[in-house]
């Protein structure tokens, strides 16, 4: 199963998305759910770089992908809003996969952000 953690500050700001594990929906290398989650998070990284013009902290390994952003107060207001939209859109994408395919393959949950 893929576990997606949406790590939020106490005020609800999404600072980091971490996806770990493998869905087990299909054979390794052909699993559309693993690919879908990977694409969503990688697209968020690209959007943060190209649209928000920030460099997110990211990790891409077999069975693990992470995307984290700086504290909102360190960003200019325009970048801050772009970051919020991109991160929340990625979260929605992961949640929609869970709704479509079930928590047997992917579980998305909120977690407390810790540095």
PyMOL CGO cylinders between C-alpha atoms (Angstrom):
from pymol import cmd
from pymol.cgo import CYLINDER

trace = [
    CYLINDER, 0.00, 0.00, 0.00, 1.09, 3.58, -0.64, 0.3, 1, 1, 1, 1, 1, 1,
    CYLINDER, 1.09, 3.58, -0.64, 0.86, 5.87, 2.36, 0.3, 1, 1, 1, 1, 1, 1,
    CYLINDER, 0.86, 5.87, 2.36, 0.63, 9.56, 1.54, 0.3, 1, 1, 1, 1, 1, 1,
    CYLINDER, 0.63, 9.56, 1.54, 1.21, 11.93, 4.44, 0.3, 1, 1, 1, 1, 1, 1,
    CYLINDER, 1.21, 11.93, 4.44, 0.05, 15.51, 4.03, 0.3, 1, 1, 1, 1, 1, 1,
    CYLINDER, 0.05, 15.51, 4.03, 2.11, 17.29, 6.64, 0.3, 1, 1, 1, 1, 1, 1,
    CYLINDER, 2.11, 17.29, 6.64, 0.46, 20.46, 7.83, 0.3, 1, 1, 1, 1, 1, 1,
    CYLINDER, 0.46, 20.46, 7.83, 1.36, 23.20, 10.26, 0.3, 1, 1, 1, 1, 1, 1,
    CYLINDER, 1.36, 23.20, 10.26, -0.99, 23.79, 13.22, 0.3, 1, 1, 1, 1, 1, 1,
    CYLINDER, -0.99, 23.79, 13.22, -2.70, 26.49, 11.11, 0.3, 1, 1, 1, 1, 1, 1,
    CYLINDER, -2.70, 26.49, 11.11, -3.37, 23.95, 8.31, 0.3, 1, 1, 1, 1, 1, 1,
    CYLINDER, -3.37, 23.95, 8.31, -0.71, 25.02, 5.81, 0.3, 1, 1, 1, 1, 1, 1,
    CYLINDER, -0.71, 25.02, 5.81, 0.50, 22.06, 3.75, 0.3, 1, 1, 1, 1, 1, 1,
    CYLINDER, 0.50, 22.06, 3.75, 4.30, 22.10, 3.98, 0.3, 1, 1, 1, 1, 1, 1,
    CYLINDER, 4.30, 22.10, 3.98, 5.27, 18.59, 2.88, 0.3, 1, 1, 1, 1, 1, 1,
    CYLINDER, 5.27, 18.59, 2.88, 3.90, 15.64, 0.96, 0.3, 1, 1, 1, 1, 1, 1,
    CYLINDER, 3.90, 15.64, 0.96, 5.49, 12.24, 1.52, 0.3, 1, 1, 1, 1, 1, 1,
    CYLINDER, 5.49, 12.24, 1.52, 4.44, 9.08, -0.31, 0.3, 1, 1, 1, 1, 1, 1,
    CYLINDER, 4.44, 9.08, -0.31, 5.96, 5.75, 0.68, 0.3, 1, 1, 1, 1, 1, 1,
    CYLINDER, 5.96, 5.75, 0.68, 5.44, 2.14, -0.25, 0.3, 1, 1, 1, 1, 1, 1,
    CYLINDER, 5.44, 2.14, -0.25, 4.02, 0.42, -3.30, 0.3, 1, 1, 1, 1, 1, 1,
    CYLINDER, 4.02, 0.42, -3.30, 0.34, 0.08, -4.14, 0.3, 1, 1, 1, 1, 1, 1,
    CYLINDER, 0.34, 0.08, -4.14, 0.40, -3.59, -5.06, 0.3, 1, 1, 1, 1, 1, 1,
    CYLINDER, 0.40, -3.59, -5.06, -2.25, -2.94, -7.69, 0.3, 1, 1, 1, 1, 1, 1,
    CYLINDER, -2.25, -2.94, -7.69, -0.19, -4.55, -10.46, 0.3, 1, 1, 1, 1, 1, 1,
    CYLINDER, -0.19, -4.55, -10.46, 3.25, -6.08, -11.00, 0.3, 1, 1, 1, 1, 1, 1,
    CYLINDER, 3.25, -6.08, -11.00, 6.20, -3.88, -10.05, 0.3, 1, 1, 1, 1, 1, 1,
    CYLINDER, 6.20, -3.88, -10.05, 7.06, -1.64, -12.96, 0.3, 1, 1, 1, 1, 1, 1,
    CYLINDER, 7.06, -1.64, -12.96, 3.52, -1.71, -14.36, 0.3, 1, 1, 1, 1, 1, 1,
    CYLINDER, 3.52, -1.71, -14.36, 1.55, -0.39, -11.39, 0.3, 1, 1, 1, 1, 1, 1,
    CYLINDER, 1.55, -0.39, -11.39, -0.55, 2.57, -12.54, 0.3, 1, 1, 1, 1, 1, 1,
    CYLINDER, -0.55, 2.57, -12.54, -1.28, 3.70, -8.99, 0.3, 1, 1, 1, 1, 1, 1,
    CYLINDER, -1.28, 3.70, -8.99, 2.40, 3.96, -8.07, 0.3, 1, 1, 1, 1, 1, 1,
    CYLINDER, 2.40, 3.96, -8.07, 2.99, 5.81, -11.31, 0.3, 1, 1, 1, 1, 1, 1,
    CYLINDER, 2.99, 5.81, -11.31, 0.05, 8.14, -10.72, 0.3, 1, 1, 1, 1, 1, 1,
    CYLINDER, 0.05, 8.14, -10.72, 1.16, 9.18, -7.23, 0.3, 1, 1, 1, 1, 1, 1,
    CYLINDER, 1.16, 9.18, -7.23, 4.72, 9.65, -8.45, 0.3, 1, 1, 1, 1, 1, 1,
    CYLINDER, 4.72, 9.65, -8.45, 3.56, 11.84, -11.32, 0.3, 1, 1, 1, 1, 1, 1,
    CYLINDER, 3.56, 11.84, -11.32, 1.36, 13.96, -9.06, 0.3, 1, 1, 1, 1, 1, 1,
    CYLINDER, 1.36, 13.96, -9.06, 4.17, 14.68, -6.61, 0.3, 1, 1, 1, 1, 1, 1,
    CYLINDER, 4.17, 14.68, -6.61, 6.77, 15.19, -9.37, 0.3, 1, 1, 1, 1, 1, 1,
    CYLINDER, 6.77, 15.19, -9.37, 4.40, 17.60, -11.11, 0.3, 1, 1, 1, 1, 1, 1,
    CYLINDER, 4.40, 17.60, -11.11, 4.06, 19.53, -7.84, 0.3, 1, 1, 1, 1, 1, 1,
    CYLINDER, 4.06, 19.53, -7.84, 7.86, 19.78, -7.67, 0.3, 1, 1, 1, 1, 1, 1,
    CYLINDER, 7.86, 19.78, -7.67, 7.98, 21.08, -11.25, 0.3, 1, 1, 1, 1, 1, 1,
    CYLINDER, 7.98, 21.08, -11.25, 5.15, 23.52, -10.61, 0.3, 1, 1, 1, 1, 1, 1,
    CYLINDER, 5.15, 23.52, -10.61, 6.85, 24.87, -7.51, 0.3, 1, 1, 1, 1, 1, 1,
    CYLINDER, 6.85, 24.87, -7.51, 10.06, 25.37, -9.49, 0.3, 1, 1, 1, 1, 1, 1,
    CYLINDER, 10.06, 25.37, -9.49, 8.55, 26.84, -12.66, 0.3, 1, 1, 1, 1, 1, 1,
    CYLINDER, 8.55, 26.84, -12.66, 5.42, 28.63, -11.44, 0.3, 1, 1, 1, 1, 1, 1,
    CYLINDER, 5.42, 28.63, -11.44, 6.19, 29.62, -7.84, 0.3, 1, 1, 1, 1, 1, 1,
    CYLINDER, 6.19, 29.62, -7.84, 9.90, 30.04, -8.65, 0.3, 1, 1, 1, 1, 1, 1,
    CYLINDER, 9.90, 30.04, -8.65, 11.05, 28.26, -5.50, 0.3, 1, 1, 1, 1, 1, 1,
    CYLINDER, 11.05, 28.26, -5.50, 13.28, 25.25, -4.99, 0.3, 1, 1, 1, 1, 1, 1,
    CYLINDER, 13.28, 25.25, -4.99, 11.37, 22.66, -2.96, 0.3, 1, 1, 1, 1, 1, 1,
    CYLINDER, 11.37, 22.66, -2.96, 13.13, 20.03, -0.90, 0.3, 1, 1, 1, 1, 1, 1,
    CYLINDER, 13.13, 20.03, -0.90, 12.55, 16.76, -2.69, 0.3, 1, 1, 1, 1, 1, 1,
    CYLINDER, 12.55, 16.76, -2.69, 13.49, 13.11, -2.46, 0.3, 1, 1, 1, 1, 1, 1,
    CYLINDER, 13.49, 13.11, -2.46, 12.85, 10.56, -5.18, 0.3, 1, 1, 1, 1, 1, 1,
    CYLINDER, 12.85, 10.56, -5.18, 13.80, 6.98, -4.34, 0.3, 1, 1, 1, 1, 1, 1,
    CYLINDER, 13.80, 6.98, -4.34, 12.36, 3.57, -5.01, 0.3, 1, 1, 1, 1, 1, 1,
    CYLINDER, 12.36, 3.57, -5.01, 9.21, 3.46, -2.89, 0.3, 1, 1, 1, 1, 1, 1,
    CYLINDER, 9.21, 3.46, -2.89, 9.54, 7.02, -1.56, 0.3, 1, 1, 1, 1, 1, 1,
    CYLINDER, 9.54, 7.02, -1.56, 8.88, 10.49, -2.91, 0.3, 1, 1, 1, 1, 1, 1,
    CYLINDER, 8.88, 10.49, -2.91, 8.80, 13.72, -0.91, 0.3, 1, 1, 1, 1, 1, 1,
    CYLINDER, 8.80, 13.72, -0.91, 8.14, 17.35, -1.70, 0.3, 1, 1, 1, 1, 1, 1,
    CYLINDER, 8.14, 17.35, -1.70, 8.57, 20.00, 0.97, 0.3, 1, 1, 1, 1, 1, 1,
    CYLINDER, 8.57, 20.00, 0.97, 8.37, 23.78, 0.91, 0.3, 1, 1, 1, 1, 1, 1,
    CYLINDER, 8.37, 23.78, 0.91, 9.80, 26.62, 2.97, 0.3, 1, 1, 1, 1, 1, 1,
    CYLINDER, 9.80, 26.62, 2.97, 7.82, 28.38, 5.67, 0.3, 1, 1, 1, 1, 1, 1,
    CYLINDER, 7.82, 28.38, 5.67, 5.23, 30.72, 4.14, 0.3, 1, 1, 1, 1, 1, 1,
    CYLINDER, 5.23, 30.72, 4.14, 6.61, 33.73, 5.99, 0.3, 1, 1, 1, 1, 1, 1,
    CYLINDER, 6.61, 33.73, 5.99, 9.89, 33.35, 4.06, 0.3, 1, 1, 1, 1, 1, 1,
    CYLINDER, 9.89, 33.35, 4.06, 8.13, 33.72, 0.70, 0.3, 1, 1, 1, 1, 1, 1,
    CYLINDER, 8.13, 33.72, 0.70, 6.74, 36.76, -1.04, 0.3, 1, 1, 1, 1, 1, 1,
    CYLINDER, 6.74, 36.76, -1.04, 2.91, 36.82, -1.08, 0.3, 1, 1, 1, 1, 1, 1,
    CYLINDER, 2.91, 36.82, -1.08, 2.58, 35.90, -4.77, 0.3, 1, 1, 1, 1, 1, 1,
    CYLINDER, 2.58, 35.90, -4.77, 4.89, 32.88, -4.40, 0.3, 1, 1, 1, 1, 1, 1,
    CYLINDER, 4.89, 32.88, -4.40, 3.14, 31.91, -1.17, 0.3, 1, 1, 1, 1, 1, 1,
    CYLINDER, 3.14, 31.91, -1.17, -0.25, 31.73, -2.90, 0.3, 1, 1, 1, 1, 1, 1,
    CYLINDER, -0.25, 31.73, -2.90, 1.20, 29.73, -5.82, 0.3, 1, 1, 1, 1, 1, 1,
    CYLINDER, 1.20, 29.73, -5.82, 2.81, 27.30, -3.37, 0.3, 1, 1, 1, 1, 1, 1,
    CYLINDER, 2.81, 27.30, -3.37, -0.48, 26.87, -1.51, 0.3, 1, 1, 1, 1, 1, 1,
    CYLINDER, -0.48, 26.87, -1.51, -2.41, 26.14, -4.70, 0.3, 1, 1, 1, 1, 1, 1,
    CYLINDER, -2.41, 26.14, -4.70, 0.18, 23.71, -6.08, 0.3, 1, 1, 1, 1, 1, 1,
    CYLINDER, 0.18, 23.71, -6.08, 0.55, 21.75, -2.84, 0.3, 1, 1, 1, 1, 1, 1,
    CYLINDER, 0.55, 21.75, -2.84, -3.21, 21.55, -2.22, 0.3, 1, 1, 1, 1, 1, 1,
    CYLINDER, -3.21, 21.55, -2.22, -3.82, 20.47, -5.82, 0.3, 1, 1, 1, 1, 1, 1,
    CYLINDER, -3.82, 20.47, -5.82, -1.30, 17.64, -5.41, 0.3, 1, 1, 1, 1, 1, 1,
    CYLINDER, -1.30, 17.64, -5.41, -3.05, 16.61, -2.19, 0.3, 1, 1, 1, 1, 1, 1,
    CYLINDER, -3.05, 16.61, -2.19, -6.42, 16.56, -3.96, 0.3, 1, 1, 1, 1, 1, 1,
    CYLINDER, -6.42, 16.56, -3.96, -4.95, 14.40, -6.74, 0.3, 1, 1, 1, 1, 1, 1,
    CYLINDER, -4.95, 14.40, -6.74, -3.73, 11.82, -4.23, 0.3, 1, 1, 1, 1, 1, 1,
    CYLINDER, -3.73, 11.82, -4.23, -7.08, 11.87, -2.40, 0.3, 1, 1, 1, 1, 1, 1,
    CYLINDER, -7.08, 11.87, -2.40, -8.93, 11.31, -5.67, 0.3, 1, 1, 1, 1, 1, 1,
    CYLINDER, -8.93, 11.31, -5.67, -6.82, 8.23, -6.40, 0.3, 1, 1, 1, 1, 1, 1,
    CYLINDER, -6.82, 8.23, -6.40, -7.70, 6.87, -2.96, 0.3, 1, 1, 1, 1, 1, 1,
    CYLINDER, -7.70, 6.87, -2.96, -11.40, 7.55, -3.58, 0.3, 1, 1, 1, 1, 1, 1,
    CYLINDER, -11.40, 7.55, -3.58, -11.28, 5.88, -6.98, 0.3, 1, 1, 1, 1, 1, 1,
    CYLINDER, -11.28, 5.88, -6.98, -9.20, 2.80, -6.14, 0.3, 1, 1, 1, 1, 1, 1,
    CYLINDER, -9.20, 2.80, -6.14, -9.69, 2.38, -2.40, 0.3, 1, 1, 1, 1, 1, 1,
    CYLINDER, -9.69, 2.38, -2.40, -7.63, 2.48, 0.75, 0.3, 1, 1, 1, 1, 1, 1,
    CYLINDER, -7.63, 2.48, 0.75, -6.45, -1.06, 0.10, 0.3, 1, 1, 1, 1, 1, 1,
    CYLINDER, -6.45, -1.06, 0.10, -3.96, 0.44, -2.35, 0.3, 1, 1, 1, 1, 1, 1,
    CYLINDER, -3.96, 0.44, -2.35, -3.44, 4.01, -1.17, 0.3, 1, 1, 1, 1, 1, 1,
    CYLINDER, -3.44, 4.01, -1.17, -4.10, 5.76, 2.13, 0.3, 1, 1, 1, 1, 1, 1,
    CYLINDER, -4.10, 5.76, 2.13, -3.92, 9.55, 2.29, 0.3, 1, 1, 1, 1, 1, 1,
    CYLINDER, -3.92, 9.55, 2.29, -3.91, 11.20, 5.69, 0.3, 1, 1, 1, 1, 1, 1,
    CYLINDER, -3.91, 11.20, 5.69, -3.06, 14.47, 7.34, 0.3, 1, 1, 1, 1, 1, 1,
    CYLINDER, -3.06, 14.47, 7.34, -0.14, 14.58, 9.75, 0.3, 1, 1, 1, 1, 1, 1,
    CYLINDER, -0.14, 14.58, 9.75, 1.52, 17.23, 11.87, 0.3, 1, 1, 1, 1, 1, 1,
    CYLINDER, 1.52, 17.23, 11.87, 4.41, 18.98, 10.17, 0.3, 1, 1, 1, 1, 1, 1,
    CYLINDER, 4.41, 18.98, 10.17, 7.67, 18.73, 12.06, 0.3, 1, 1, 1, 1, 1, 1,
    CYLINDER, 7.67, 18.73, 12.06, 11.02, 20.05, 10.94, 0.3, 1, 1, 1, 1, 1, 1,
]
cmd.load_cgo(trace, "trace")
